[in-house]
Amino acid sequence: MAFLLLVAGLIVFWSIWGGCHSAPPSTPNTAGNRVLINGTIVVSENIYYIQFIVRNGAFNIHVNGNFAVLGGESIRVYILNEDNFDNMGVSGYKFAPNYDSGQSTGGDISSTLPSGGTFYLLFDNRFQTSQKTLEIEATVTYYSS
């Protein structure tokens, strides 16, 4: 009888302490948010760019924002990775932007980017003969674990 009580006690003990393991707590995903620019810039008859780096392991990477050319003339906005940034400057080379506004006086910026790499938010005014003043806001958001 004592043996049965001991076994019953061990079963109860095991079911409370030994058999009810919960999974170890997982590391929560960390959100990141970086303002690339928020203000006014002047773009000459060339290009103006902001370089930013997305670290390896980041995911759900988005660049969002908006721009407006003050004075109503158009400009072109791109988001490019490093290879396409290099190719853009070489005459005759094709490049594939992650984002292209087309010639515009303003609009929303929205692009999803791959993990890891150097990117450029670029304002292209090479097709115009006068400088442009822009109001611009752009933020990159991402998650990492």
N, CA, C and O atoms as CSV, one atom per row, in Angstrom:
chain,resi,resn,atom,element,x,y,z
A,1,MET,N,N,0.816,-1.183,0.000
A,1,MET,CA,C,0.000,0.000,0.000
A,1,MET,C,C,0.870,1.262,0.000
A,1,MET,O,O,0.588,2.222,-0.717
A,2,ALA,N,N,1.911,1.246,0.800
A,2,ALA,CA,C,2.823,2.386,0.833
A,2,ALA,C,C,3.476,2.575,-0.526
A,2,ALA,O,O,3.691,3.704,-0.967
A,3,PHE,N,N,3.790,1.470,-1.188
A,3,PHE,CA,C,4.389,1.526,-2.518
A,3,PHE,C,C,3.450,2.204,-3.505
A,3,PHE,O,O,3.884,3.034,-4.304
A,4,LEU,N,N,2.134,1.852,-3.456
A,4,LEU,CA,C,1.158,2.457,-4.358
A,4,LEU,C,C,1.005,3.956,-4.092
A,4,LEU,O,O,0.857,4.739,-5.030
A,5,LEU,N,N,1.040,4.355,-2.825
A,5,LEU,CA,C,0.964,5.776,-2.490
A,5,LEU,C,C,2.198,6.518,-3.008
A,5,LEU,O,O,2.095,7.642,-3.502
A,6,LEU,N,N,3.354,5.884,-2.891
A,6,LEU,CA,C,4.571,6.490,-3.386
A,6,LEU,C,C,4.509,6.667,-4.904
A,6,LEU,O,O,4.875,7.724,-5.417
A,7,VAL,N,N,4.050,5.645,-5.624
A,7,VAL,CA,C,3.914,5.727,-7.072
A,7,VAL,C,C,2.895,6.792,-7.453
A,7,VAL,O,O,3.136,7.583,-8.365
A,8,ALA,N,N,1.756,6.817,-6.762
A,8,ALA,CA,C,0.730,7.828,-7.047
A,8,ALA,C,C,1.284,9.221,-6.795
A,8,ALA,O,O,1.011,10.144,-7.562
A,9,GLY,N,N,2.056,9.380,-5.732
A,9,GLY,CA,C,2.663,10.680,-5.428
A,9,GLY,C,C,3.650,11.105,-6.499
A,9,GLY,O,O,3.694,12.275,-6.879
A,10,LEU,N,N,4.448,10.153,-6.991
A,10,LEU,CA,C,5.406,10.467,-8.049
A,10,LEU,C,C,4.698,10.848,-9.338
A,10,LEU,O,O,5.141,11.750,-10.049
A,11,ILE,N,N,3.594,10.164,-9.644
A,11,ILE,CA,C,2.835,10.500,-10.850
A,11,ILE,C,C,2.281,11.909,-10.757
A,11,ILE,O,O,2.353,12.670,-11.722
A,12,VAL,N,N,1.726,12.266,-9.600
A,12,VAL,CA,C,1.195,13.619,-9.405
A,12,VAL,C,C,2.330,14.631,-9.496
A,12,VAL,O,O,2.187,15.665,-10.149
A,13,PHE,N,N,3.461,14.341,-8.843
A,13,PHE,CA,C,4.609,15.248,-8.894
A,13,PHE,C,C,5.096,15.419,-10.332
A,13,PHE,O,O,5.351,16.539,-10.773
A,14,TRP,N,N,5.225,14.320,-11.056
A,14,TRP,CA,C,5.696,14.374,-12.433
A,14,TRP,C,C,4.736,15.171,-13.306
A,14,TRP,O,O,5.174,15.957,-14.146
A,15,SER,N,N,3.433,14.980,-13.120
A,15,SER,CA,C,2.457,15.677,-13.958
A,15,SER,C,C,2.455,17.171,-13.668
A,15,SER,O,O,2.159,17.973,-14.553
A,16,ILE,N,N,2.783,17.552,-12.436
A,16,ILE,CA,C,2.804,18.985,-12.109
A,16,ILE,C,C,4.126,19.618,-12.533
A,16,ILE,O,O,4.134,20.672,-13.168
A,17,TRP,N,N,5.250,18.976,-12.183
A,17,TRP,CA,C,6.561,19.582,-12.423
A,17,TRP,C,C,7.281,19.044,-13.652
A,17,TRP,O,O,7.932,19.798,-14.376
A,18,GLY,N,N,7.168,17.786,-13.879
A,18,GLY,CA,C,7.968,17.185,-14.934
A,18,GLY,C,C,7.256,17.098,-16.266
A,18,GLY,O,O,7.905,17.163,-17.309
A,19,GLY,N,N,5.965,16.954,-16.265
A,19,GLY,CA,C,5.256,16.718,-17.514
A,19,GLY,C,C,4.591,17.937,-18.093
A,19,GLY,O,O,3.955,17.840,-19.142
A,20,CYS,N,N,4.707,19.055,-17.469
A,20,CYS,CA,C,4.010,20.262,-17.929
A,20,CYS,C,C,5.016,21.332,-18.332
A,20,CYS,O,O,4.920,22.482,-17.902
A,21,HIS,N,N,5.949,20.958,-19.135
A,21,HIS,CA,C,6.920,21.943,-19.598
A,21,HIS,C,C,6.265,22.861,-20.607
A,21,HIS,O,O,5.571,22.408,-21.517
A,22,SER,N,N,6.485,24.129,-20.444
A,22,SER,CA,C,6.046,25.066,-21.479
A,22,SER,C,C,7.249,25.342,-22.359
A,22,SER,O,O,8.396,25.168,-21.946
A,23,ALA,N,N,6.970,25.770,-23.563
A,23,ALA,CA,C,8.049,26.095,-24.483
A,23,ALA,C,C,8.820,27.284,-23.931
A,23,ALA,O,O,8.230,28.166,-23.307
A,24,PRO,N,N,10.120,27.319,-24.152
A,24,PRO,CA,C,10.870,28.478,-23.684
A,24,PRO,C,C,10.356,29.734,-24.364
A,24,PRO,O,O,9.913,29.682,-25.512
A,25,PRO,N,N,10.410,30.839,-23.680
A,25,PRO,CA,C,9.906,32.062,-24.300
A,25,PRO,C,C,10.699,32.380,-25.563
A,25,PRO,O,O,11.926,32.281,-25.587
A,26,SER,N,N,9.974,32.762,-26.607
A,26,SER,CA,C,10.653,33.107,-27.849
A,26,SER,C,C,11.105,34.554,-27.790
A,26,SER,O,O,10.526,35.372,-27.076
A,27,THR,N,N,12.131,34.853,-28.539
A,27,THR,CA,C,12.609,36.220,-28.612
A,27,THR,C,C,11.650,37.006,-29.487
A,27,THR,O,O,11.421,36.634,-30.638
A,28,PRO,N,N,11.091,38.072,-28.969
A,28,PRO,CA,C,10.142,38.830,-29.786
A,28,PRO,C,C,10.860,39.539,-30.922
A,28,PRO,O,O,12.039,39.880,-30.818
A,29,ASN,N,N,10.135,39.751,-31.998
A,29,ASN,CA,C,10.684,40.524,-33.106
A,29,ASN,C,C,10.780,41.980,-32.681
A,29,ASN,O,O,9.889,42.509,-32.016
A,30,THR,N,N,11.854,42.607,-33.068
A,30,THR,CA,C,12.084,43.992,-32.724
A,30,THR,C,C,11.776,44.859,-33.934
A,30,THR,O,O,12.260,44.594,-35.033
A,31,ALA,N,N,10.987,45.872,-33.736
A,31,ALA,CA,C,10.658,46.792,-34.823
A,31,ALA,C,C,11.695,47.899,-34.867
A,31,ALA,O,O,12.147,48.385,-33.830
A,32,GLY,N,N,12.065,48.289,-36.074
A,32,GLY,CA,C,12.972,49.404,-36.255
A,32,GLY,C,C,12.315,50.458,-37.120
A,32,GLY,O,O,11.497,50.148,-37.986
A,33,ASN,N,N,12.673,51.684,-36.883
A,33,ASN,CA,C,12.095,52.797,-37.608
A,33,ASN,C,C,13.173,53.877,-37.706
A,33,ASN,O,O,13.676,54.353,-36.689
A,34,ARG,N,N,13.519,54.256,-38.923
A,34,ARG,CA,C,14.558,55.264,-39.103
A,34,ARG,C,C,14.067,56.314,-40.085
A,34,ARG,O,O,13.683,55.999,-41.212
A,35,VAL,N,N,14.086,57.540,-39.653
A,35,VAL,CA,C,13.725,58.648,-40.538
A,35,VAL,C,C,14.915,58.904,-41.459
A,35,VAL,O,O,16.016,59.206,-40.997
A,36,LEU,N,N,14.685,58.781,-42.745
A,36,LEU,CA,C,15.743,59.053,-43.713
A,36,LEU,C,C,15.876,60.551,-43.953
A,36,LEU,O,O,16.980,61.087,-44.055
A,37,ILE,N,N,14.735,61.208,-44.040
A,37,ILE,CA,C,14.719,62.660,-44.244
A,37,ILE,C,C,13.340,63.184,-43.880
A,37,ILE,O,O,12.333,62.507,-44.087
A,38,ASN,N,N,13.300,64.378,-43.343
A,38,ASN,CA,C,12.040,65.047,-43.033
A,38,ASN,C,C,12.313,66.545,-43.073
A,38,ASN,O,O,12.735,67.135,-42.079
A,39,GLY,N,N,12.071,67.146,-44.215
A,39,GLY,CA,C,12.346,68.570,-44.334
A,39,GLY,C,C,12.405,69.031,-45.770
A,39,GLY,O,O,11.791,68.440,-46.658
A,40,THR,N,N,13.151,70.095,-45.984
A,40,THR,CA,C,13.276,70.727,-47.294
A,40,THR,C,C,14.688,70.501,-47.833
A,40,THR,O,O,15.669,70.649,-47.105
A,41,ILE,N,N,14.778,70.144,-49.106
A,41,ILE,CA,C,16.074,70.011,-49.757
A,41,ILE,C,C,16.051,70.787,-51.064
A,41,ILE,O,O,14.990,71.052,-51.629
A,42,VAL,N,N,17.238,71.144,-51.532
A,42,VAL,CA,C,17.396,71.797,-52.833
A,42,VAL,C,C,18.220,70.853,-53.698
A,42,VAL,O,O,19.309,70.428,-53.312
A,43,VAL,N,N,17.685,70.533,-54.874
A,43,VAL,CA,C,18.361,69.635,-55.806
A,43,VAL,C,C,18.798,70.472,-57.010
A,43,VAL,O,O,17.974,71.098,-57.676
A,44,SER,N,N,20.098,70.471,-57.277
A,44,SER,CA,C,20.619,71.214,-58.429
A,44,SER,C,C,20.240,70.493,-59.720
A,44,SER,O,O,19.402,69.591,-59.698
A,45,GLU,N,N,20.831,70.870,-60.819
A,45,GLU,CA,C,20.546,70.242,-62.106
A,45,GLU,C,C,21.298,68.918,-62.217
A,45,GLU,O,O,21.878,68.615,-63.259
A,46,ASN,N,N,21.288,68.149,-61.166
A,46,ASN,CA,C,21.996,66.881,-61.120
A,46,ASN,C,C,21.183,65.925,-60.250
A,46,ASN,O,O,19.968,65.819,-60.414
A,47,ILE,N,N,21.837,65.238,-59.338
A,47,ILE,CA,C,21.130,64.330,-58.432
A,47,ILE,C,C,21.459,64.670,-56.989
A,47,ILE,O,O,22.487,65.275,-56.686
A,48,TYR,N,N,20.565,64.268,-56.120
A,48,TYR,CA,C,20.744,64.377,-54.676
A,48,TYR,C,C,20.333,63.024,-54.131
A,48,TYR,O,O,19.285,62.501,-54.508
A,49,TYR,N,N,21.144,62.445,-53.245
A,49,TYR,CA,C,20.766,61.135,-52.731
A,49,TYR,C,C,21.085,60.991,-51.254
A,49,TYR,O,O,21.926,61.693,-50.694
A,50,ILE,N,N,20.378,60.054,-50.651
A,50,ILE,CA,C,20.581,59.673,-49.257
A,50,ILE,C,C,20.891,58.185,-49.259
A,50,ILE,O,O,20.093,57.375,-49.731
A,51,GLN,N,N,22.039,57.836,-48.735
A,51,GLN,CA,C,22.445,56.436,-48.659
A,51,GLN,C,C,21.986,55.862,-47.319
A,51,GLN,O,O,22.121,56.509,-46.281
A,52,PHE,N,N,21.444,54.642,-47.349
A,52,PHE,CA,C,21.094,53.968,-46.096
A,52,PHE,C,C,21.359,52.482,-46.237
A,52,PHE,O,O,21.333,51.935,-47.339
A,53,ILE,N,N,21.616,51.834,-45.106
A,53,ILE,CA,C,21.987,50.418,-45.083
A,53,ILE,C,C,20.906,49.633,-44.365
A,53,ILE,O,O,20.445,50.015,-43.289
A,54,VAL,N,N,20.509,48.523,-44.984
A,54,VAL,CA,C,19.575,47.581,-44.363
A,54,VAL,C,C,20.413,46.370,-43.944
A,54,VAL,O,O,21.048,45.727,-44.781
A,55,ARG,N,N,20.409,46.072,-42.673
A,55,ARG,CA,C,21.275,44.993,-42.188
A,55,ARG,C,C,20.722,43.616,-42.549
A,55,ARG,O,O,19.516,43.442,-42.722
A,56,ASN,N,N,21.612,42.656,-42.658
A,56,ASN,CA,C,21.211,41.273,-42.902
A,56,ASN,C,C,20.335,40.794,-41.754
A,56,ASN,O,O,20.572,41.148,-40.599
A,57,GLY,N,N,19.341,40.004,-42.061
A,57,GLY,CA,C,18.445,39.475,-41.036
A,57,GLY,C,C,17.205,40.322,-40.815
A,57,GLY,O,O,16.251,39.866,-40.185
A,58,ALA,N,N,17.204,41.552,-41.324
A,58,ALA,CA,C,15.994,42.376,-41.220
A,58,ALA,C,C,14.963,41.830,-42.203
A,58,ALA,O,O,15.314,41.258,-43.235
A,59,PHE,N,N,13.694,42.014,-41.870
A,59,PHE,CA,C,12.637,41.555,-42.772
A,59,PHE,C,C,11.462,42.518,-42.710
A,59,PHE,O,O,11.402,43.380,-41.832
A,60,ASN,N,N,10.526,42.368,-43.648
A,60,ASN,CA,C,9.398,43.307,-43.802
A,60,ASN,C,C,9.906,44.751,-43.856
A,60,ASN,O,O,9.463,45.617,-43.100
A,61,ILE,N,N,10.833,44.976,-44.759
A,61,ILE,CA,C,11.489,46.277,-44.875
A,61,ILE,C,C,10.698,47.142,-45.856
A,61,ILE,O,O,10.462,46.749,-46.998
A,62,HIS,N,N,10.296,48.318,-45.394
A,62,HIS,CA,C,9.508,49.229,-46.226
A,62,HIS,C,C,10.067,50.642,-46.117
A,62,HIS,O,O,10.460,51.096,-45.042
A,63,VAL,N,N,10.090,51.314,-47.244
A,63,VAL,CA,C,10.358,52.746,-47.257
A,63,VAL,C,C,9.054,53.414,-47.642
A,63,VAL,O,O,8.463,53.100,-48.676
A,64,ASN,N,N,8.612,54.333,-46.806
A,64,ASN,CA,C,7.364,55.060,-47.045
A,64,ASN,C,C,7.599,56.538,-46.839
A,64,ASN,O,O,8.441,56.939,-46.036
A,65,GLY,N,N,6.857,57.341,-47.562
A,65,GLY,CA,C,6.956,58.776,-47.391
A,65,GLY,C,C,6.215,59.503,-48.483
A,65,GLY,O,O,5.354,58.935,-49.154
A,66,ASN,N,N,6.557,60.772,-48.658
A,66,ASN,CA,C,5.960,61.582,-49.715
A,66,ASN,C,C,6.888,62.743,-50.032
A,66,ASN,O,O,7.767,63.100,-49.248
A,67,PHE,N,N,6.665,63.314,-51.196
A,67,PHE,CA,C,7.473,64.458,-51.615
A,67,PHE,C,C,6.603,65.417,-52.406
A,67,PHE,O,O,5.587,65.033,-52.984
A,68,ALA,N,N,7.024,66.669,-52.419
A,68,ALA,CA,C,6.345,67.697,-53.207
A,68,ALA,C,C,7.389,68.692,-53.679
A,68,ALA,O,O,8.191,69.191,-52.890
A,69,VAL,N,N,7.370,68.975,-54.980
A,69,VAL,CA,C,8.263,69.984,-55.535
A,69,VAL,C,C,7.579,71.332,-55.347
A,69,VAL,O,O,6.451,71.536,-55.797
A,70,LEU,N,N,8.265,72.240,-54.684
A,70,LEU,CA,C,7.720,73.580,-54.499
A,70,LEU,C,C,7.948,74.357,-55.791
A,70,LEU,O,O,9.077,74.414,-56.278
A,71,GLY,N,N,6.925,74.941,-56.343
A,71,GLY,CA,C,7.045,75.665,-57.595
A,71,GLY,C,C,6.483,74.907,-58.779
A,71,GLY,O,O,6.424,75.442,-59.887
A,72,GLY,N,N,6.069,73.669,-58.560
A,72,GLY,CA,C,5.318,72.957,-59.574
A,72,GLY,C,C,6.092,72.249,-60.665
A,72,GLY,O,O,5.470,71.582,-61.492
A,73,GLU,N,N,7.410,72.351,-60.722
A,73,GLU,CA,C,8.148,71.627,-61.751
A,73,GLU,C,C,8.393,70.193,-61.308
A,73,GLU,O,O,8.312,69.879,-60.120
A,74,SER,N,N,8.694,69.326,-62.267
A,74,SER,CA,C,8.812,67.901,-61.938
A,74,SER,C,C,10.243,67.490,-61.600
A,74,SER,O,O,11.217,68.162,-61.942
A,75,ILE,N,N,10.317,66.359,-60.914
A,75,ILE,CA,C,11.567,65.699,-60.551
A,75,ILE,C,C,11.278,64.204,-60.590
A,75,ILE,O,O,10.118,63.800,-60.671
A,76,ARG,N,N,12.312,63.388,-60.535
A,76,ARG,CA,C,12.125,61.936,-60.514
A,76,ARG,C,C,12.787,61.386,-59.257
A,76,ARG,O,O,13.917,61.747,-58.927
A,77,VAL,N,N,12.068,60.505,-58.556
A,77,VAL,CA,C,12.561,59.929,-57.307
A,77,VAL,C,C,12.735,58.424,-57.506
A,77,VAL,O,O,11.856,57.748,-58.039
A,78,TYR,N,N,13.876,57.920,-57.070
A,78,TYR,CA,C,14.173,56.495,-57.160
A,78,TYR,C,C,14.582,55.952,-55.796
A,78,TYR,O,O,15.063,56.692,-54.938
A,79,ILE,N,N,14.385,54.657,-55.611
A,79,ILE,CA,C,15.084,53.906,-54.574
A,79,ILE,C,C,15.849,52.818,-55.319
A,79,ILE,O,O,15.270,52.040,-56.076
A,80,LEU,N,N,17.168,52.778,-55.089
A,80,LEU,CA,C,18.048,51.879,-55.819
A,80,LEU,C,C,18.936,51.093,-54.868
A,80,LEU,O,O,19.333,51.602,-53.820
A,81,ASN,N,N,19.250,49.846,-55.231
A,81,ASN,CA,C,20.289,49.146,-54.488
A,81,ASN,C,C,21.642,49.616,-55.034
A,81,ASN,O,O,21.698,50.408,-55.975
A,82,GLU,N,N,22.715,49.125,-54.441
A,82,GLU,CA,C,24.045,49.632,-54.790
A,82,GLU,C,C,24.427,49.353,-56.249
A,82,GLU,O,O,24.985,50.221,-56.920
A,83,ASP,N,N,24.130,48.153,-56.735
A,83,ASP,CA,C,24.458,47.834,-58.137
A,83,ASP,C,C,23.723,48.750,-59.103
A,83,ASP,O,O,24.317,49.258,-60.054
A,84,ASN,N,N,22.444,48.959,-58.865
A,84,ASN,CA,C,21.661,49.822,-59.758
A,84,ASN,C,C,22.065,51.286,-59.631
A,84,ASN,O,O,22.000,52.036,-60.605
A,85,PHE,N,N,22.478,51.689,-58.447
A,85,PHE,CA,C,22.993,53.047,-58.260
A,85,PHE,C,C,24.250,53.235,-59.113
A,85,PHE,O,O,24.404,54.250,-59.791
A,86,ASP,N,N,25.142,52.246,-59.072
A,86,ASP,CA,C,26.368,52.321,-59.877
A,86,ASP,C,C,26.036,52.324,-61.365
A,86,ASP,O,O,26.622,53.096,-62.124
A,87,ASN,N,N,25.105,51.472,-61.793
A,87,ASN,CA,C,24.743,51.390,-63.214
A,87,ASN,C,C,24.050,52.648,-63.711
A,87,ASN,O,O,24.186,53.008,-64.880
A,88,MET,N,N,23.316,53.314,-62.845
A,88,MET,CA,C,22.590,54.516,-63.255
A,88,MET,C,C,23.544,55.597,-63.743
A,88,MET,O,O,23.220,56.354,-64.658
A,89,GLY,N,N,24.703,55.665,-63.137
A,89,GLY,CA,C,25.661,56.711,-63.492
A,89,GLY,C,C,26.462,56.426,-64.742
A,89,GLY,O,O,27.187,57.297,-65.222
A,90,VAL,N,N,26.346,55.216,-65.282
A,90,VAL,CA,C,27.123,54.850,-66.462
A,90,VAL,C,C,26.216,54.949,-67.687
A,90,VAL,O,O,25.191,54.272,-67.765
A,91,SER,N,N,26.592,55.779,-68.622
A,91,SER,CA,C,25.785,55.981,-69.823
A,91,SER,C,C,25.594,54.664,-70.578
A,91,SER,O,O,26.552,53.929,-70.820
A,92,GLY,N,N,24.368,54.385,-70.940
A,92,GLY,CA,C,24.060,53.189,-71.710
A,92,GLY,C,C,23.733,51.960,-70.879
A,92,GLY,O,O,23.259,50.967,-71.432
A,93,TYR,N,N,23.970,51.987,-69.570
A,93,TYR,CA,C,23.658,50.845,-68.712
A,93,TYR,C,C,22.207,50.935,-68.254
A,93,TYR,O,O,21.703,52.011,-67.933
A,94,LYS,N,N,21.567,49.811,-68.232
A,94,LYS,CA,C,20.201,49.764,-67.713
A,94,LYS,C,C,20.259,49.552,-66.208
A,94,LYS,O,O,21.175,48.917,-65.686
A,95,PHE,N,N,19.269,50.092,-65.530
A,95,PHE,CA,C,19.166,49.865,-64.095
A,95,PHE,C,C,17.714,49.571,-63.751
A,95,PHE,O,O,16.796,49.994,-64.454
A,96,ALA,N,N,17.524,48.847,-62.669
A,96,ALA,CA,C,16.178,48.431,-62.249
A,96,ALA,C,C,15.924,48.955,-60.837
A,96,ALA,O,O,16.343,48.333,-59.861
A,97,PRO,N,N,15.244,50.086,-60.724
A,97,PRO,CA,C,15.007,50.655,-59.396
A,97,PRO,C,C,13.989,49.836,-58.591
A,97,PRO,O,O,13.118,49.171,-59.151
A,98,ASN,N,N,14.125,49.905,-57.274
A,98,ASN,CA,C,13.107,49.334,-56.388
A,98,ASN,C,C,11.867,50.222,-56.370
A,98,ASN,O,O,10.762,49.754,-56.093
A,99,TYR,N,N,12.056,51.494,-56.665
A,99,TYR,CA,C,10.946,52.455,-56.726
A,99,TYR,C,C,11.305,53.499,-57.774
A,99,TYR,O,O,12.464,53.898,-57.887
A,100,ASP,N,N,10.317,53.939,-58.537
A,100,ASP,CA,C,10.490,54.982,-59.544
A,100,ASP,C,C,9.207,55.801,-59.589
A,100,ASP,O,O,8.146,55.279,-59.932
A,101,SER,N,N,9.301,57.071,-59.246
A,101,SER,CA,C,8.120,57.938,-59.240
A,101,SER,C,C,7.715,58.364,-60.647
A,101,SER,O,O,6.587,58.812,-60.851
A,102,GLY,N,N,8.620,58.230,-61.624
A,102,GLY,CA,C,8.397,58.876,-62.910
A,102,GLY,C,C,8.584,60.377,-62.704
A,102,GLY,O,O,8.735,60.829,-61.569
A,103,GLN,N,N,8.575,61.148,-63.780
A,103,GLN,CA,C,8.677,62.600,-63.622
A,103,GLN,C,C,7.393,63.092,-62.985
A,103,GLN,O,O,6.299,62.896,-63.514
A,104,SER,N,N,7.548,63.738,-61.838
A,104,SER,CA,C,6.369,64.104,-61.058
A,104,SER,C,C,6.638,65.355,-60.237
A,104,SER,O,O,7.781,65.666,-59.904
A,105,THR,N,N,5.562,66.065,-59.918
A,105,THR,CA,C,5.671,67.223,-59.028
A,105,THR,C,C,5.442,66.844,-57.576
A,105,THR,O,O,5.559,67.687,-56.686
A,106,GLY,N,N,5.116,65.583,-57.331
A,106,GLY,CA,C,4.924,65.123,-55.961
A,106,GLY,C,C,4.201,63.797,-55.935
A,106,GLY,O,O,3.669,63.338,-56.946
A,107,GLY,N,N,4.190,63.194,-54.772
A,107,GLY,CA,C,3.499,61.925,-54.630
A,107,GLY,C,C,3.984,61.133,-53.441
A,107,GLY,O,O,4.797,61.598,-52.641
A,108,ASP,N,N,3.463,59.923,-53.345
A,108,ASP,CA,C,3.838,59.011,-52.265
A,108,ASP,C,C,5.038,58.180,-52.680
A,108,ASP,O,O,5.209,57.844,-53.851
A,109,ILE,N,N,5.857,57.858,-51.705
A,109,ILE,CA,C,6.978,56.951,-51.891
A,109,ILE,C,C,6.635,55.688,-51.130
A,109,ILE,O,O,6.307,55.747,-49.945
A,110,SER,N,N,6.706,54.545,-51.796
A,110,SER,CA,C,6.408,53.268,-51.144
A,110,SER,C,C,7.175,52.161,-51.840
A,110,SER,O,O,7.021,51.951,-53.044
A,111,SER,N,N,8.001,51.453,-51.084
A,111,SER,CA,C,8.800,50.375,-51.654
A,111,SER,C,C,9.117,49.347,-50.585
A,111,SER,O,O,9.401,49.693,-49.438
A,112,THR,N,N,9.065,48.084,-50.968
A,112,THR,CA,C,9.506,46.987,-50.114
A,112,THR,C,C,10.899,46.587,-50.567
A,112,THR,O,O,11.146,46.439,-51.764
A,113,LEU,N,N,11.811,46.410,-49.618
A,113,LEU,CA,C,13.197,46.121,-49.946
A,113,LEU,C,C,13.615,44.753,-49.430
A,113,LEU,O,O,13.054,44.252,-48.456
A,114,PRO,N,N,14.606,44.148,-50.089
A,114,PRO,CA,C,15.145,42.881,-49.596
A,114,PRO,C,C,16.054,43.110,-48.393
A,114,PRO,O,O,16.488,44.233,-48.136
A,115,SER,N,N,16.332,42.052,-47.670
A,115,SER,CA,C,17.192,42.130,-46.493
A,115,SER,C,C,18.648,42.302,-46.892
A,115,SER,O,O,19.119,41.690,-47.851
A,116,GLY,N,N,19.329,43.112,-46.173
A,116,GLY,CA,C,20.766,43.259,-46.328
A,116,GLY,C,C,21.176,44.013,-47.572
A,116,GLY,O,O,20.842,43.611,-48.687
A,117,GLY,N,N,21.897,45.099,-47.390
A,117,GLY,CA,C,22.425,45.820,-48.530
A,117,GLY,C,C,22.427,47.322,-48.322
A,117,GLY,O,O,21.877,47.846,-47.354
A,118,THR,N,N,23.065,47.990,-49.265
A,118,THR,CA,C,23.124,49.444,-49.275
A,118,THR,C,C,22.125,49.944,-50.305
A,118,THR,O,O,22.065,49.436,-51.425
A,119,PHE,N,N,21.345,50.938,-49.921
A,119,PHE,CA,C,20.309,51.492,-50.788
A,119,PHE,C,C,20.446,53.005,-50.848
A,119,PHE,O,O,21.099,53.628,-50.010
A,120,TYR,N,N,19.807,53.578,-51.867
A,120,TYR,CA,C,19.859,55.021,-52.088
A,120,TYR,C,C,18.462,55.544,-52.374
A,120,TYR,O,O,17.759,55.023,-53.240
A,121,LEU,N,N,18.067,56.569,-51.649
A,121,LEU,CA,C,16.879,57.350,-51.975
A,121,LEU,C,C,17.421,58.508,-52.797
A,121,LEU,O,O,18.136,59.364,-52.275
A,122,LEU,N,N,17.085,58.536,-54.081
A,122,LEU,CA,C,17.748,59.438,-55.017
A,122,LEU,C,C,16.731,60.346,-55.700
A,122,LEU,O,O,15.660,59.904,-56.117
A,123,PHE,N,N,17.087,61.613,-55.804
A,123,PHE,CA,C,16.271,62.618,-56.476
A,123,PHE,C,C,17.008,63.034,-57.744
A,123,PHE,O,O,18.098,63.602,-57.682
A,124,ASP,N,N,16.409,62.747,-58.883
A,124,ASP,CA,C,17.054,62.955,-60.181
A,124,ASP,C,C,16.466,64.198,-60.854
A,124,ASP,O,O,15.282,64.240,-61.190
A,125,ASN,N,N,17.308,65.193,-61.038
A,125,ASN,CA,C,16.902,66.448,-61.682
A,125,ASN,C,C,17.766,66.719,-62.913
A,125,ASN,O,O,17.899,67.868,-63.333
A,126,ARG,N,N,18.351,65.677,-63.491
A,126,ARG,CA,C,19.256,65.853,-64.627
A,126,ARG,C,C,18.531,66.270,-65.901
A,126,ARG,O,O,19.163,66.808,-66.810
A,127,PHE,N,N,17.243,66.042,-65.991
A,127,PHE,CA,C,16.505,66.380,-67.211
A,127,PHE,C,C,15.985,67.818,-67.184
A,127,PHE,O,O,15.330,68.247,-68.135
A,128,GLN,N,N,16.259,68.564,-66.126
A,128,GLN,CA,C,15.812,69.948,-65.998
A,128,GLN,C,C,17.011,70.888,-66.023
A,128,GLN,O,O,18.149,70.460,-65.830
A,129,THR,N,N,16.752,72.153,-66.257
A,129,THR,CA,C,17.836,73.139,-66.301
A,129,THR,C,C,17.800,74.097,-65.117
A,129,THR,O,O,18.525,75.092,-65.103
A,130,SER,N,N,16.971,73.807,-64.131
A,130,SER,CA,C,16.930,74.663,-62.951
A,130,SER,C,C,16.847,73.803,-61.693
A,130,SER,O,O,16.329,72.686,-61.711
A,131,GLN,N,N,17.363,74.349,-60.617
A,131,GLN,CA,C,17.309,73.615,-59.349
A,131,GLN,C,C,15.877,73.535,-58.833
A,131,GLN,O,O,15.029,74.354,-59.186
A,132,LYS,N,N,15.624,72.538,-57.993
A,132,LYS,CA,C,14.285,72.313,-57.421
A,132,LYS,C,C,14.371,72.332,-55.904
A,132,LYS,O,O,15.350,71.873,-55.315
A,133,THR,N,N,13.339,72.866,-55.290
A,133,THR,CA,C,13.195,72.799,-53.847
A,133,THR,C,C,12.073,71.815,-53.552
A,133,THR,O,O,10.979,71.920,-54.107
A,134,LEU,N,N,12.352,70.865,-52.680
A,134,LEU,CA,C,11.388,69.817,-52.362
A,134,LEU,C,C,11.107,69.780,-50.868
A,134,LEU,O,O,11.994,70.005,-50.044
A,135,GLU,N,N,9.860,69.492,-50.541
A,135,GLU,CA,C,9.475,69.067,-49.196
A,135,GLU,C,C,9.440,67.553,-49.254
A,135,GLU,O,O,8.766,66.980,-50.109
A,136,ILE,N,N,10.158,66.899,-48.354
A,136,ILE,CA,C,10.279,65.449,-48.439
A,136,ILE,C,C,10.259,64.835,-47.043
A,136,ILE,O,O,10.863,65.347,-46.101
A,137,GLU,N,N,9.547,63.727,-46.949
A,137,GLU,CA,C,9.534,62.932,-45.721
A,137,GLU,C,C,9.651,61.489,-46.167
A,137,GLU,O,O,8.892,61.038,-47.024
A,138,ALA,N,N,10.610,60.753,-45.584
A,138,ALA,CA,C,10.775,59.333,-45.910
A,138,ALA,C,C,11.315,58.597,-44.694
A,138,ALA,O,O,12.228,59.065,-44.013
A,139,THR,N,N,10.731,57.440,-44.441
A,139,THR,CA,C,11.104,56.607,-43.292
A,139,THR,C,C,11.282,55.177,-43.749
A,139,THR,O,O,10.527,54.695,-44.594
A,140,VAL,N,N,12.271,54.491,-43.201
A,140,VAL,CA,C,12.427,53.058,-43.444
A,140,VAL,C,C,12.020,52.329,-42.157
A,140,VAL,O,O,12.480,52.674,-41.068
A,141,THR,N,N,11.162,51.327,-42.293
A,141,THR,CA,C,10.738,50.508,-41.156
A,141,THR,C,C,11.084,49.059,-41.468
A,141,THR,O,O,11.112,48.649,-42.629
A,142,TYR,N,N,11.347,48.287,-40.409
A,142,TYR,CA,C,11.740,46.892,-40.587
A,142,TYR,C,C,11.541,46.148,-39.266
A,142,TYR,O,O,11.274,46.744,-38.223
A,143,TYR,N,N,11.678,44.850,-39.349
A,143,TYR,CA,C,11.678,43.996,-38.165
A,143,TYR,C,C,12.938,43.165,-38.173
A,143,TYR,O,O,13.477,42.848,-39.234
A,144,SER,N,N,13.404,42.817,-37.007
A,144,SER,CA,C,14.536,41.906,-36.889
A,144,SER,C,C,14.290,41.001,-35.681
A,144,SER,O,O,13.527,41.328,-34.773
A,145,SER,N,N,14.951,39.878,-35.706
A,145,SER,CA,C,14.763,38.959,-34.560
A,145,SER,C,C,16.044,38.798,-33.796
A,145,SER,O,O,16.085,38.068,-32.805
